[in-house]
Amino acid sequence: MTINRGTTDRNETVVGRDCLLMAYTHVAHDCLLGDHVIMANLATLAGHITVHNWAILEGLVAVQQFLTIGEHSFVGGGSLVRKDVPPFVKCAKDPLSFAGVNVIGLRRRGFKEDEIRLIEDVYRVIYVRGYNITRAIEQVEVDIAPSKLRDRILQFIRHSSAGVIRGMIE
């Protein structure tokens, strides 16, 4: 595996605690990896990527520069990541699209069933009902009571400069 040092942009490349970077992985300059991140064989990060805690990138995943991978997310093997990946989701296919909530990962990390259902409810509005992102955020705010989890998801999506991955593709 290779890790490149930071440039004048961030002045550092950071790999958090308890990460697993398997064979032939690459972390380019100015990347920030949180704690407990897993990058399977041949997963590759271009420069200026932020990967939040507990994210998993399966083998042969390639992430385009200047993107963010949300906490507790799961990116399926062989995926090309060209948009931000929101927290708590599974994504796969080409083009990369939402494939559900990372329920197994969340259970393994001690999330309660009502928390998982809340996350599923939020993403059902965002990705399954067919709204555009702006309308989906408005609808989540109407349909789902404020909570830390709901607000973390909405904050991630609102602050995404690259846009977030697509909804399910048939």
Secondary structure, DSSP 8 states (H G I E B T S, - for coil): -EE----TTTS--EE-TT-EE-TT-EE-TT-EE-TT-EE-TT-EE-TT-EE-TT-EE-TT-EE-TT-EE-TT-EE-TT-EE-SBB-TTEEEETTTTEEEEE-HHHHHHTT--HHHHHHHHHHHIIIIIS---HHHHHHHHHHHS---HHHHHHHHHHHT-SS-B-B----
